[in-house]
Amino acid sequence: MTTLSVRRRLSPEEVGEVKELVHAVKLADGTPPLSDHVLLHLPGGGDAHVQHVLARIDGQLAGYAHLDVTDQVAGSSGEVAVLPSYRRQGVGRSLVERALTLTPDGRLRLWARSENPAAARLAEALGFSRTRVLRQMRRPLSVLPAAALPSGVTVRPFVVGSDEQAWTALNNEAFAGHPDQGDWSVDEVLVREKESWFDPAGFFLAERDGRLVGFHWTKVHGADGHGHPAIGEVYVVGVAASERGTGLGKGLTLLGLHHLADLGLSEALLYVDESNAAAIGLYERLGFTTWSKDVSWSR
């Protein structure tokens, strides 16, 4: 029998249980069931203003749901993970149904990683509709074009303790209206600076006449014993409105890819919204191809 409990903040013991569950799901599915944002805030018991739903069978944590109810425009958003050995036992359905009762207005968005067919069947059975697709694209790093920057633009690495505010302002300008990236605070940078993967040497800032006009923040996955070969990521690339159409985005992307190649990595990945045809076209011209798709379901 599945028992459900709701927490505003996870205890250290519960954090450990959720981490073990996430690790087991990642090993089984090849991809983490929860987003970077959730995983980054998990060690402290979870982000503020969220709710955690824990599903247990005979005392064992069988499933977990993370629910963020702060977005009054798009509605609440949730992420669900079920231990592989407890799948097809109604755990996922129980978590989603409980999450629906916790939303202020009944609206809920759920992410299904790698177009998971079982997740799609559950979402459709509960009245959800497919509303957004996030592509993961990859390319080898063995042969790369040269990185060319517009005239008058210089590039330097990010300086911890100095660049957080200016970078956040440019990020929010570059991604205005974006559901995931467009409304960051400095705290979002600070929490990432504490992660083992954070490396300011791979965080490139472009300036024109001393003003920040673009950036490429790279990331390396699996360098600290994740059980798979390390792979680079084009984590975030953004340019100021004044620099659009100058080739700065392409130049910064290639600059970061060369950096990842110089680290000895053989492959790089990135995530891009499927509706962003311009970005997908750029990445395809740079040799990226679609690897998998994550799907957002809404009700």
C-alpha positions in Angstrom: 0.0 0.0 0.0 1.3 3.4 -1.0 1.3 6.1 1.7 1.8 9.8 0.9 3.2 12.6 3.0 3.7 16.3 2.1 6.7 18.4 3.3 7.5 22.1 3.1 11.1 21.3 3.8 12.9 17.9 3.6 14.9 16.6 6.6 18.5 15.7 6.0 17.5 12.0 6.1 14.7 12.6 3.5 17.2 14.5 1.3 19.5 11.5 1.4 16.6 9.2 0.4 15.5 11.4 -2.5 19.1 11.6 -3.7 19.4 7.8 -3.7 16.1 7.5 -5.6 17.3 10.1 -8.2 20.5 8.2 -8.6 18.7 4.9 -9.1 16.4 6.4 -11.7 19.3 8.0 -13.6 21.1 4.7 -13.8 18.0 3.0 -15.1 16.9 5.7 -17.6 20.2 7.3 -18.5 18.9 10.8 -17.6 18.1 12.5 -14.2 14.4 12.6 -13.5 14.6 16.1 -11.9 15.8 19.4 -13.3 19.1 21.1 -12.4 17.2 23.7 -10.4 15.6 21.2 -8.1 18.8 19.2 -7.6 20.8 22.3 -6.8 18.4 23.3 -4.0 17.8 19.8 -2.7 20.8 19.6 -0.3 19.3 22.4 1.8 16.0 20.7 2.1 14.6 22.2 -1.1 13.9 25.6 -2.5 11.6 28.0 -0.6 7.9 28.1 -1.4 7.8 24.6 -2.8 6.1 21.4 -1.6 7.6 17.9 -1.6 5.4 14.8 -1.8 6.9 11.5 -0.6 5.5 8.1 -1.6 6.4 5.1 0.6 5.7 1.4 0.3 6.4 -0.5 3.5 8.6 2.3 4.7 10.7 2.4 1.5 10.7 5.7 -0.5 9.2 4.6 -3.8 8.5 7.9 -5.4 9.0 11.7 -5.0 7.2 14.7 -6.5 8.5 18.3 -6.4 5.8 21.0 -6.7 6.4 24.7 -7.2 3.3 26.8 -6.8 4.8 30.3 -7.2 4.1 30.9 -10.9 0.6 32.5 -10.9 0.8 33.2 -14.7 1.7 29.8 -16.1 0.5 27.7 -13.2 2.2 25.3 -10.8 5.0 23.1 -12.1 5.9 19.6 -10.9 8.5 17.0 -11.4 8.0 13.3 -10.5 10.5 10.4 -10.0 9.5 6.8 -9.2 12.0 4.1 -8.2 12.3 1.6 -11.1 11.4 -1.4 -8.9 8.1 0.3 -7.9 6.9 1.3 -11.4 3.6 0.1 -12.8 2.2 0.0 -9.3 0.3 3.3 -9.3 3.0 5.3 -7.5 3.4 7.9 -10.2 -0.4 8.3 -10.5 -0.8 8.7 -6.8 2.0 11.4 -6.7 0.4 13.4 -9.6 -3.1 13.2 -8.2 -1.8 14.4 -4.8 0.1 17.2 -6.4 -3.1 18.4 -8.2 -4.8 18.8 -4.8 -2.0 21.1 -3.7 -2.1 23.5 -6.6 -4.0 26.8 -5.9 -6.1 26.7 -9.0 -5.8 23.1 -10.4 -3.3 24.1 -13.1 -0.2 21.9 -13.2 2.7 21.5 -15.7 4.7 18.2 -15.5 8.0 17.4 -17.2 8.6 13.9 -18.8 12.3 13.3 -19.4 13.4 11.8 -22.8 9.8 11.5 -24.1 9.1 8.7 -21.6 6.2 6.6 -23.1 4.9 5.6 -19.6 4.9 9.2 -18.5 3.0 10.2 -21.6 0.3 7.5 -21.0 -0.1 8.6 -17.4 -0.3 12.3 -18.4 -2.9 11.7 -21.1 -5.0 9.5 -18.7 -5.1 12.3 -16.2 -6.2 14.9 -18.7 -2.9 16.6 -19.5 -1.9 17.9 -22.9 1.5 18.1 -24.5 2.5 21.8 -24.5 6.3 22.2 -24.7 9.3 20.2 -25.9 12.9 20.8 -24.9 15.5 19.2 -27.2 18.8 17.9 -26.0 21.3 18.2 -28.9 24.9 16.9 -29.1 28.0 17.1 -31.3 31.5 15.6 -31.1 34.3 18.0 -30.2 36.9 16.4 -32.5 36.7 19.0 -35.3 35.6 22.5 -34.6 35.4 25.7 -36.7 37.5 28.6 -35.6 35.8 31.0 -33.1 35.4 34.5 -34.7 34.1 37.4 -32.6 32.7 40.8 -33.9 35.2 43.6 -34.2 35.5 45.6 -31.0 34.4 42.7 -28.7 36.8 41.3 -26.1 36.3 38.2 -24.0 37.4 37.4 -20.4 36.5 34.9 -17.7 33.8 35.5 -15.1 35.1 36.9 -11.8 33.5 35.5 -8.7 32.3 38.2 -6.3 32.3 40.9 -9.0 30.3 39.9 -12.0 27.2 38.3 -10.5 24.9 41.4 -10.7 25.9 42.5 -14.2 25.6 39.0 -15.6 22.2 38.5 -14.0 20.9 41.7 -15.5 22.1 40.7 -19.0 20.8 37.2 -18.7 17.3 38.5 -17.8 17.5 40.9 -20.8 18.6 38.2 -23.2 16.0 35.7 -22.0 13.1 38.1 -21.3 9.9 36.1 -21.2 11.7 32.7 -21.2 9.9 30.3 -18.7 13.1 28.9 -17.2 15.9 31.5 -17.7 14.3 34.9 -17.9 13.7 35.9 -14.3 16.8 34.9 -12.4 18.1 36.5 -9.2 21.8 36.8 -8.1 21.0 34.0 -5.7 20.6 31.6 -8.7 24.3 32.3 -9.6 25.5 32.1 -6.0 24.0 28.6 -5.5 25.7 27.4 -8.7 29.0 28.8 -7.6 29.0 26.3 -4.7 28.6 23.3 -7.0 31.6 21.1 -7.8 31.1 21.6 -11.5 31.3 25.4 -11.4 34.5 26.7 -13.1 34.8 30.4 -13.8 37.5 29.6 -16.3 34.8 28.1 -18.5 32.4 31.1 -17.9 33.1 33.6 -20.7 32.0 37.2 -20.7 32.0 39.4 -23.8 32.5 43.1 -23.5 32.3 46.1 -25.8 33.7 49.4 -24.6 33.7 48.0 -21.0 30.0 47.0 -21.2 28.9 43.4 -20.8 27.2 42.3 -24.1 27.3 38.5 -24.2 28.3 35.4 -22.4 28.8 31.6 -22.7 28.6 29.6 -19.5 30.0 26.1 -20.0 29.6 23.1 -17.7 31.1 19.6 -17.4 29.0 16.6 -16.5 30.4 13.4 -15.0 33.9 14.7 -14.1 33.4 13.6 -10.4 32.5 10.0 -10.6 29.0 9.9 -12.1 29.5 6.5 -13.7 29.7 7.8 -17.3 32.4 9.5 -19.4 32.6 13.3 -18.8 30.7 15.4 -21.3 30.6 19.1 -21.8 27.6 21.3 -21.9 26.7 24.6 -23.6 25.0 25.6 -20.3 23.8 29.1 -21.2 24.6 31.4 -24.2 23.2 34.9 -24.3 23.8 38.2 -26.1 22.5 41.8 -25.6 19.8 43.0 -27.9 22.4 45.5 -29.4 24.6 42.6 -30.5 22.0 40.4 -32.2 22.8 39.6 -35.8 26.5 40.4 -35.3 27.6 36.8 -35.0 28.5 37.2 -31.4 26.3 34.2 -30.3 28.0 31.9 -32.8 31.4 33.1 -31.8 30.8 32.7 -28.1 29.3 29.2 -28.7 32.4 28.1 -30.6 34.7 29.7 -28.0 33.1 27.6 -25.3 33.3 24.4 -27.4 37.0 24.9 -28.0 37.4 25.3 -24.2 35.6 22.0 -23.6 37.7 20.3 -26.2 40.9 21.6 -24.6 39.8 20.0 -21.4 40.0 16.6 -23.2 36.3 16.1 -23.6 35.0 14.3 -26.7 31.4 15.5 -26.8 29.2 18.4 -25.9 25.4 18.7 -25.3 23.0 21.6 -25.0 19.3 22.1 -24.3 17.0 24.3 -26.5 13.3 24.9 -26.7 11.8 23.2 -29.8 9.9 26.4 -30.6 13.2 28.3 -30.9 13.7 27.7 -34.6 16.5 30.3 -34.9 18.6 28.7 -32.2 18.0 25.2 -33.4 19.1 26.3 -36.9 22.3 27.9 -35.5 23.2 24.8 -33.5 22.5 22.5 -36.5 24.8 24.6 -38.6 27.4 24.2 -35.9 27.1 20.4 -36.2 24.7 19.6 -33.4 22.0 16.9 -33.9 19.0 16.0 -31.7 19.8 13.4 -29.1 16.5 13.3 -27.0 13.5 15.4 -26.1 11.9 16.3 -22.8 8.2 17.0 -22.9 6.1 19.4 -20.7 2.5 18.2 -20.1 -0.1 20.7 -18.8 -3.6 20.6 -17.3 
